[in-house]
Amino acid sequence: IAVQELDDVLTVPREAVFFTEGIAKVYTIDDSSRAQEQSIEVGENTIDMYQVISGLNQGDLVIVLGRSQVEGGSLVKVMEDTSSTSLADERGI
């Protein structure tokens, strides 16, 4: 049952988000291929996605797989498809 339907919202995979002292965070990849810890504000969520209210921009690269093996400043290598933030179109959140 869809309780609420939101259009054009920024989302990230649920696996990318972790909480430190109640603050939602993700690791992004900067231009020098280093992981950067980024605080974000999350809104609505589904079983697999979080709505991002602030802290990220569309197209930012976000680490999903292997996130638990990364620290801020770690050099990372993207092995396959990159997971980035995206706009959800006509998706019930």
N, C-alpha and C positions, 0 to 999 in steps of 0.2 A: 504494500500500500504506500503510495507516494503521499507524504504528509505535506511537503512543500516542494515546489519546482522553481529552480533559479536558473536564469539564463546568463551567459557570458560571465561566469565566475572563474577566478584563477584557482586551480586545484593542483595538488601534488599527491602521489601515491602514499597511502597510509604508512607503508613500510619505511618511507623516507623520514618520517617525523619521529622525534624522540623528545622526552620532557626532562628538563633539569630544574629541580626546585619549582615545579609548576609552570615553567616557561617552555613553550613549544619551540623546537629548533630543528634545523636541517643542516646538512653539509652541502655546500655548493662548490663548484669547480671554477676557479678563477682563470684568468688569461694565461697564467704561468703553470697551469695544470696542477695547482695545489688546492687541497680541500680547505674550505673556510667554514667555520661554524657560524650559522646565521640564525638569530632569533626571529621568529615569525609570530603573527597573530592568526590563530585559526578560528574558523566559524563553524558552519554546519559540516557534517561528515557523513559518509556512508561506510559500508563495510570495507571499501577499498580506497577511498579518497578523503582528503581533507580540503575544505575551502580555505584559501589563503586570503585574509583580509589585508594584511600588510607585511612587509619584510622581504618580499620577493617581487620580481617583475616577470612578465610573460617572456619565456625563452631562456630564463636562467637555468643553468645545468644543475641538477640536484642528484646527489648520490643516493641510490636505492639499494642495490645489491652490494654487499660487503661493507655497508655503513658501519657495522660494529667493529670493523678492523681499521677504521680511519680515525685520525686525530686532526685537529686543526693544524694546518701547515703541511700535512702529509702530501708528498708527491703522488699523484694518481694517474693511472693510465686507463682510458676508456677502451674497453675490450670489444664492445658491440654497440648496439643501439644505445643512444643516450636518453636518459629520462629527463625531461625538462618540465617546467611548469607549463600548463596549458589552460586554455579557456574551455570550459565545459559548455557545450551547446545543447540546450533542451534536455538536460539530464536532471532527473529528480535527485535532489540532495537533501 
